[in-house]
């Protein structure tokens, strides 16, 4: 089953009202018996301080995290994350997401729909930035599909998060 490329990106936080509307739109689908939703929210984590030597060691090890970071901002005393600025290689991410979507429908053929949304731009702590929503006749397919899709997106899509700290410095987020 071929699905078209769907734009998963939204500028700014994901509005909780949008989530409610998404659920309500499925009320007419009487073949659906279960919905599973993953919601990612920006946490106000406390980050350890970084030094240039830490960043350079990371880059020397071939870790793409921090690529393109402003070296003058590489040092931080650590602090609370006040926001995350998300950027992406949009075309590459959408192509990869289309493949992940196809694989999900192949792996869970009873799944009736799969919706993915990821924020771009600066998202304040406490706001929603990532949503995966699957529907199926039974809960197990929806539950397994959502967990699998979330893990694949985090591991494979070129989406980058720059954690903005309360002291206005930043560190690059590591997905895992």
Order of alpha helices (4+ residues) and beta strands (2+ residues): beta-alpha-beta-beta-alpha-beta-alpha-beta-beta-alpha-beta-beta
